[in-house]
Every structure is written in C-alpha cells, then in structure tokens.
Amino acid sequence: MGLLDSIKDNFKNASFEIDDAMPITELAKQFHAAFGCSLRIYTGKKLADGRMTIRTLNQHTTLEVNKDAEKLKIRATEKVGDIEKKFLEHFGIKVQIADRHNGSLVPDEMTLGEASRL
C-alpha cells in the first residue's frame, strides 16, 4: 500500500456507522457505496434474508453480544478480519467481506481500503 493510499484511507468514510435497526439490504448497499466492497451477511451458513434488520437477525443467534454498542463504526484502515470480528462481537452476526463484484472473499489481513482498490 502506498503512502498516499494510506493517507486517503484515514479520511475515507471515517464516520460510516452501522445501526442495528438498519435492514440487511440497506446495510449491504451502503457498505458497497462507502467502501467499494460487498458485504455478505449470514444467518447460520446461509445468506440472511435482506428484509431482516440486524436486530432481528441478532435475535436468531445464541451468542452473547455487546449490548452497549448502539452503533458500530468502520474505517477503511481496519483489517477485513478485524471488521468481521466486530460484527460478531457487536451484533452476534457472521459477515464476510468480498470484492467489488461479490465474486471472491477478501483476505482477512488486507485492509478495507486495500480491498476497495482491487
């Protein structure tokens, strides 16, 4: 990653926030618009129903989640694997980040900013 790209990533979508009342389809759409990557949201091993909200999807999990986290913030400088863990910790849902065309998963060690430039 070049120095200029790293500087851009520090300012890119620094305020992207995820609220648990957001519908799954809207979250995926906003994530793609903000970062140029696809967000796959699962319920079990299947992709989640896009009409569900994150809160509703969370009610289907048995994981203990961070109830104090009203909103989750994501930055382009964060590693993909760390972002996926945040979703699990904050909302109890499994997500995977894929490339722009939703064809293949992005490696966990890559930053979201790097993934958006693929």
C-alpha positions as CSV (number, residue, x, y, z in Angstrom):
1,M,0.0,0.0,0.0
2,G,1.4,3.4,-1.0
3,L,1.7,6.3,1.4
4,L,-0.9,8.3,-0.5
5,D,-3.4,5.4,-0.4
6,S,-2.8,5.1,3.4
7,I,-3.5,8.8,3.9
8,K,-6.7,8.6,1.9
9,D,-7.9,5.6,3.8
10,N,-7.5,7.5,7.1
11,F,-10.1,10.0,5.9
12,K,-12.3,7.8,3.7
13,N,-15.7,7.2,5.3
14,A,-14.4,7.8,8.8
15,S,-17.9,8.2,10.0
16,F,-19.5,5.1,8.5
17,E,-21.7,3.8,11.2
18,I,-23.9,0.7,11.4
19,D,-27.1,0.8,13.5
20,D,-28.9,-2.4,14.5
21,A,-32.2,-1.1,13.2
22,M,-30.8,-1.0,9.6
23,P,-32.3,-3.5,7.1
24,I,-29.7,-6.0,5.8
25,T,-30.1,-4.9,2.2
26,E,-29.6,-1.3,3.1
27,L,-26.5,-2.1,5.1
28,A,-25.0,-4.1,2.2
29,K,-25.9,-1.2,-0.2
30,Q,-24.4,1.5,2.0
31,F,-21.3,-0.6,2.7
32,H,-20.7,-1.1,-1.0
33,A,-21.2,2.6,-1.7
34,A,-18.8,3.6,1.1
35,F,-16.0,1.1,0.6
36,G,-16.5,-0.5,-2.9
37,C,-16.6,-4.0,-1.4
38,S,-19.5,-6.4,-1.0
39,L,-20.8,-7.4,2.5
40,R,-22.2,-10.9,2.8
41,I,-24.4,-11.3,5.9
42,Y,-25.2,-14.8,7.1
43,T,-27.8,-16.5,9.3
44,G,-26.1,-19.8,10.1
45,K,-24.5,-21.0,6.9
46,K,-27.0,-19.3,4.6
47,L,-27.1,-15.7,3.4
48,A,-29.5,-13.7,5.5
49,D,-32.9,-12.5,4.3
50,G,-32.4,-9.0,3.1
51,R,-35.6,-7.8,4.6
52,M,-34.5,-8.5,8.2
53,T,-32.9,-5.9,10.3
54,I,-29.6,-6.5,12.1
55,R,-31.5,-6.5,15.4
56,T,-34.0,-9.2,14.2
57,L,-31.1,-11.3,12.8
58,N,-29.3,-10.9,16.1
59,Q,-32.3,-12.4,17.9
60,H,-31.8,-15.6,16.0
61,T,-28.3,-16.1,17.4
62,T,-27.3,-17.7,20.7
63,L,-24.1,-15.6,21.0
64,E,-23.7,-13.1,23.8
65,V,-23.3,-9.7,22.2
66,N,-22.1,-6.2,23.3
67,K,-25.5,-4.7,24.2
68,D,-23.9,-1.3,25.0
69,A,-22.7,-0.9,21.4
70,E,-25.5,1.2,19.8
71,K,-23.6,1.8,16.7
72,L,-20.5,0.1,15.1
73,K,-18.0,2.3,13.3
74,I,-15.9,1.1,10.5
75,R,-12.8,2.7,8.9
76,A,-11.0,1.9,5.7
77,T,-7.8,1.5,7.6
78,E,-9.1,-1.5,9.5
79,K,-8.2,-5.1,8.5
80,V,-11.0,-7.1,7.0
81,G,-10.7,-9.9,9.6
82,D,-11.0,-7.3,12.4
83,I,-14.1,-5.8,10.9
84,E,-15.7,-9.3,10.6
85,K,-14.9,-9.9,14.3
86,K,-16.5,-6.6,15.2
87,F,-19.8,-7.6,13.6
88,L,-19.8,-10.9,15.5
89,E,-18.9,-9.2,18.9
90,H,-21.3,-6.2,18.5
91,F,-24.3,-7.8,16.8
92,G,-23.7,-11.6,17.0
93,I,-23.9,-12.0,13.3
94,K,-21.4,-13.5,10.9
95,V,-20.3,-11.5,7.9
96,Q,-17.7,-11.9,5.1
97,I,-16.3,-9.1,3.0
98,A,-16.0,-9.8,-0.7
99,D,-14.6,-8.0,-3.7
100,R,-16.5,-5.3,-5.6
101,H,-18.3,-7.8,-7.7
102,N,-19.0,-10.2,-4.9
103,G,-17.1,-12.9,-6.6
104,S,-14.4,-13.8,-4.0
105,L,-13.7,-13.2,-0.4
106,V,-11.1,-10.6,0.6
107,P,-8.2,-11.9,2.7
108,D,-8.5,-11.2,6.4
109,E,-5.1,-9.5,6.6
110,M,-5.9,-6.9,3.9
111,T,-7.3,-3.5,5.0
112,L,-10.7,-2.4,3.7
113,G,-9.0,0.4,1.8
114,E,-6.7,-2.0,0.0
115,A,-9.6,-4.3,-0.8
116,S,-11.5,-1.4,-2.3
117,R,-8.7,-0.8,-4.8
118,L,-8.6,-4.4,-6.1
